[in-house]
Structure formats: C-alpha cells, structure tokens
Amino acid sequence: MLKKLKIKLLAITLQVLYFSSYSQTSGCDNLDFSRGNFNNWVGHTSVYPPNTPGTNINIPYYYNTGIVPGRQTIISTSIPDPYTCNNVMTLPPGLPFCARLGNGGQGSWGDGVDWERDYLSYTMLVSPSNTLLTYKYAVVLQDPNKDVTNPPHPNPIRPRFVVSILDAAGKPIDPKCAYLNVVVDSTVAGFRDCPYNDLIQAGGNPVSPSGTVYRAWTSVGVDLRQFIGQNITLQFETWDCGLGAHFGYAYVTARCDVFKLQAQVCTNNGSVLLKAPEGFSYKWFPGGQTTKDINIFNANPGDTVYVEMTTLTGCKTTIGTRIYPTVIVANFKVNPTVVCLKDPISFNDSSSSHYTGNNSSVPIVKWDWRFGDGTSISSTKNTTHTYATAGTFTVNLTITNANGCVDSIKKTVQVIPAPKANFVLADICVNSKVNFTDISQAVAPQVITNWIWTFKDDNTTSILQNASHLYTVPGVYTITLAVKTDKGCVNDTSRTVKIWPLPKANFTAKEVCIGDTSLFFDKSLPSDPADNIVNWVWNFGDNSALSSSKNCGHVYLKDGSYKVRLIVGTARGCVKDTVIDVVVHPTPKANFVANPVCKGSPITFQDKSTPVGIINGWQWNFGDNNNNFSNLQNPSHTYDSIKIYYPKLIIVSKYGCSDTIVIPVNIPPLPEISFDANKYEGCSPLCINFMDQSFTSSDPITKWDWTFGDGESSTKQSPPHCYLNPGIYTVSLTIQTANSCKQSKTWVGMIKVYPHPVANFDANPYETGESSPVINFDEKATGATVWRWTFGDNQAALARDTSHTYKKAGKYTVWLYVKNQYGCVDSIAKDI
C-alpha cells in the first residue's frame, strides 16, 4: 500500500526538459472524454439494496451494466450549474469535455431522486509513461437534513460521492490514498452551502425543498509508480438518498502522465523553472515553497531539489531531481555584412556557455550554420560562404553544449549585385517625342548616380536620368542606356523603338433631310499593315455626343451645313483626322384643312404645308379604300358614307425631303327630322304649340323653318301658332345643322280648324200678360245641330223650336245655346 511505501529521493539528472501540452499518454485513451463519448469507460446503474438500514425503497433492486443517458452524460458546454447557486461551471477550466455522473432536480437536469446509485469506471495498464493519475471532480449533494418535510437521514442513506482506485481484484489499492468518500453534511470540509431559496433563484428545481452543498472543481493526483505492469481501475460513484427524495451527482474527468518533475534548466538568465504534478499540496526542499511551480535562481550545477506532495486524503509522496542550470547564448560575427555578389563572407562564432553559480564553462560541441540560400550546411565553428545570387539572406547559427542545451541566433547579410540597367519606352507615331523612363535598379546601399543614353538615328546622347527624343521619319531605331552606381558598378542595355506612320483618314456621307439618319462610312486606311485602325471618333459638328463606331448614323435636329470630323487611331496610338461638310436640308411640315360637309357633298382639301416654295409634290390618300388618290395640291373629294375618314397627305420637297400628316374628317349623318303638336284639331280660332322632336348624333341643329299652311311661318325651334279661320292646314319644317346639312318634313292636313255655329232666335211675343203667358221661341241659328234653351225662371228645354209658359209676371232673360257637329258652340240672350 502507498502509505507503507518508503519515500525515495529520485536522483535524476535532468539536462533539458520541455513542458508537454495537455494530452493523454499512451494507454489512457479517452480517459479525459476527449473523444466526446464514453469509449473505454464502463457504466453501471443501480439502486439501494432493499436491506439497506433506513431505506424505504419500493422498487426492485437492479445493478445494470451500460451507459444510461441522463445518468451518465457527456458534457460539452460550460454553463453555470444552478444547484451550486451558479458558482460552479459544468466543465473544468480549459477542457472541452467531461462527464456528469448522476442527475438531480427536475426538467433539463433530469429526475435524480429514485434511490439511484450510478457508476463510471476506467481500467488501464500502468506503465512508466502513465504513472501519474490525476482526476478532477465537482460534486453537488442535496442536504436531506435541511428538508423539514422528511425524517432524519442516517449516514448510510445520505447522498454521497465516492472515488475508488481498484486493483485487478476490485479492491482499493490503498484504503486512504486511493479512496475518497464524501457524504453530504452541511459542515463537510471544502464544501460550500447553496440555500434552497438561492438555489431556486439560480434556476434550480429540486423535488424536495432543501438546499445543497457543493465542491468546486478539485484536482487529485495519485502516484502509481508502485503498480507499473498492473491493471488498475478508476471508479466514480454517486448516490441519491436512501429515502428517494434527495439527489447527488458529480462532474468528473481524469488524465494520466509520467510521474516526474518538469524542469527547464537551459536559460539565458540562469534561472530554473520546476513544475510538479497537479492534484496535491506541495512543500519544496530546499526553500520550503508551497506552490505547484517554482523558480530557482543562482543554483549550482548538481543541486538536488525535491518536493513533498500531499493528496486531499492526506497521503504523501516525494519526487526530486538534480538540476544543472546552464546559461547558453549563441552569437557570431559577420565580416563584412554588405558585400558584392560572388565575394566571400566570413562567419566567426562568438557564442558562450557556462553553468550558473560557479560560472564554469560548458563546452559547445556542435555548430549548425544555415546561410539562408538553400545551399549546404556548415558544422565548423568558423566558416566562410560565397552567395551565388544577390539579396538579403538570414544566417542562422544553432549551438549545442555538452549538456544538450541549445540556443540559436539569426543575423542578416546583404549581397549587392551589379545594377540592372533597364528602361521603359513605348512605340510611338512619327513626329511625336518618345519618352524614355529609367527603371534601372541597384540593391541598397548602392545607388545609381550616372546615366548615358545613346540614340542611333542621329548618334546624339543624353545624360539625364529620363530622356526624350523626337523622330521625324518612320522606322525602327536602337537606343542604349548605360548606368553606374556610387560603388562603381556598371551595366547597360539596348532596346529598339518603332516609329509608326500615321493612318489616312477618310469617309463618305450624303446630303439628308432633317430628321433622317445621316450615314457615315469610314474609308480610312492604315499606312502600315501591321498597325490597323482600331479607334474612331466622330464629331458631327452640332455639339452632340461623339460616336466611337467605325460606321455610324446621326440624326440632325436642325437643317444647315455641318463640318463633320473623323479622327481615326491605330492600335499603336497613331492618330489622323479629316473634315467634310455635310448638308442637312429642312424637312417640310405637312398640313391641310378640310371643312366637314354633309354626305354626298364634295369636300375641298386645302394644302397648308410649309415652307411655301420648296414643296413640289403632293400625294393624297382620302382614306375611303376606293383607290381614291390625288396628286393635286388642293383636290376635292366626295365621301359616300357617314363616318370618320382619315385622309393622308404626303408632301415632298425639291430636296427629296418628305413629311406625312393624317387629319380625321368627320362626315356627319343627316339629322333625323320630327315634330308634333299639342293638338291637331279644334274650333277657330285654334292656338297650337308645335314641338320640334328632331335629333342629330354629332352635327348640332342650328336653324328651324316652319310654315303653318295659312301663310304664316316661324324660325323658332318649337313655336306656338294660332289659326284664325276654319280649314285644313298642312305644316312643314325644315332644319339645318351647323355643317349646313338640311332636312325637311311636311305633314299634310295636320291641323283641322272647325267653324263656330251662329246662335239666333225670335220670340212671339216678346211681351204678354198673365192671361196669355205662353211665348213661342223659333231658333234662327246657322250651322247648329244641338239647341238648348234657358228661360230665366229656372226652366230649360232642348228642342229646336219651343214654347214656354211663365207663371209669374216679370222680366226674364232667355238664352239659346247651340253646338254644331264639331262641338263648336255659340249662344245668344234676349229679354222677355
């Protein structure tokens, strides 16, 4: 057992040790759940045995093998755990995965209050490469003793967290150092309290109303050096309470490493950094430091350092090493640092290597020179090198001393080439100045200070950095540029320039009318078949937009003479232009008038086109589809239908310019004539109201002419008229529209005026006495057919001739009323 092990000081000489990253060594695959799953882990799920003292379990006992989601859960997201009052994250710092064993509460955290006991175990073969086992855990246990709704819970049935490291027989490899059993208690060491109300506010939802105790992420290291060659098993357990109402769960992960100190002894300042395994408390010797990592200064070679490490359960183990702090500084000298191409450079080592403390020398045993140009490597202390190309090169010297400490240094050297003479020019057109731009280069620190240009067409020279030269004859010419640096390095180069001839610009165009498209056809030719015309610019002389087409059209908005310029350019940029006058004739404006008439009447078309004097052609199409055309200036035409026609006039000027206009002509229908009267017959005098009922669809009626048959007439639309004499009268109406269309109607015998009868009578006698009161009445009327008498004494008679006897003496007025066969009446009265 570990507690029985003797503490040994490991006298290991660590010359150079670099710190490893957090990765599993061989034989511990997925111990840290880095695969994001439970590969190589074994899960068990169980409940309290029924015979556990104090339990009230009411479900059958089981102990199952296998991973059960929710009871063994991979955690990949770091969030605050509400059952820790959000004080513990679900992932350990810096790690992407862990496992949650057990569950608690309700909802997304699961239901962990069913007497559950959950297990996770991992078995590995201990080897020299994995003698350090470090496990990490964060545990949450609900405290049943704070739950007033439940009876007291004895220790055996309280929630707990258990860690065991077991041998091949399933027994703990050490009952103290390899076993951790945490039973819930509000006062358990290292645990903090999360009261129920705070837990609820943090988002927890426990089944029972009690808070939790929890421990934040804790690391525990275990020394497995005693068990090399043996299989051991790391097992985690979580228990709910034995009464089924309070939960316990934990977050766990683990890793394995070599059980050793990590030491960095090769430095530039003589310090040594020592790192102990995590998961312990520490005490270093000598010095007494209690941190996991320490720095040691001014140590002597061979000094012994060890650390006593104590686990969370109080187990102790010790590991130590001898240190040889070494200062190694690489350096070298370069002579010279700037050289010309193909000159050798000397490299001389000036590195140093010694122990701290006594400053005794540590021999440098290896030199590695790399010259930055991909050539062979030199391993001598001092060396020379000749570069085959110019440039700036990084030289790296790496040295190694007898203790294996390594250092390196980099320096740059500059290899300067001869200047590179170069210039740019462009082939150009004749009579243009060629600009020669120097682009020669010299590698710093050299600079070019002298230039000589030689022009072979006339053997002239220039000493300017950028020169120019005028060529007046097409051809190919050679130019030479020589350059020199301030270090005396020289170089030259020659190039040719071609002087291109100008193209021949030409085009054709015809006279056009305004509004028509003027067509321009390019007839230009290149002067050199190798330099084709590729650009065209047309200026139409009317301030309009330019055109870049080879052949183009243009519409002028005004008549006149325009100077059209064509500029042509070749692929080499040679430009030539030409100007031609183009005449644009005015376009006549077609117009005519045609007064509408009635159907069957000829219409005269009057040409009103402008300007007068240049129009010499007219073509009329009258639009009635009868092949009726005319070439007269002012023709006439008769339409045979009532409708709207669309006659068209095309005019042509003496320049061939034309215009067309279509003006609609409406041939209105004749008006529909009709009239009536409020009565057709009656006794004279007869007064009648005549009513015009004529109508027209488009041409309004403007005149009315009535004749009443009695020699009288009227021009009113609906006139009154009185007939004074009996008779039969014929009435006529003539109407006329705004377009002078007339229509007449005669109503023969429309009005009948009847004569009146003439009433008259005699009485015999006119006077009489009471003795003879009878008077005879004889009618004397003419034209009467009905007679009626009233005698003035409220008596009447309907006879033609009658007599009447008065019963009283007095003066009476006798009336005779007559009517003829037409209903005309008359009356007369006489006194008796």
Protein Blocks (a to p, Z undefined) as FASTA:
>chain_A
ZZlpccdddddddfbdcdddddddehiahklopnopaehiacddddddfklghiacfbdc
dddedddehjaccdfbdcddfkloopacfbdehiabdcdeddedehjnopabgopacddd
ddddddfklmbccdddddddddfklmmkbccddfklgccdddddddfkopafbfklmccc
ddddfkbghiacddfklmmmnopacfbdcdddddddddddddfklmgoiacddddddddd
fkopaccddddddddddddddddfbdfkopacddddehiacdddehjpabfbdcdehiae
hiacddddddfkopacdddddddddddddddddddfbdcehiacddddfbdcddehjlpa
cddfbdcddehlopacdfbfbdcdddfbgcddddddddddfkopacdddddddddddddd
ddddddddehiacddddfbdcddfbdcfbdcdddfklopacfbfbdcdddfbgcdddddd
ddddfkopacddddddddddddddddddddddehiacddddfbdcfbfklccfbdcddeh
lopacdfbfbdcdddfbgcddddddddddfkopacddddddddddddddddddddddehi
acddddfbdcehjacbdcddehlonopacfbfbdcdddfbdcddddddddddfkopacdd
ddddddddddddddddfbfbdcdddddddddfbdcfklccfbdcddehnopacfbfbdcd
ddfbgcddddddddddfkopacddddehkbccddddddddddddfbdcfklmcccdddfb
ehiabdcddehlopacfbfbdcdddfbgcddddddddddfkopacdddddZZ
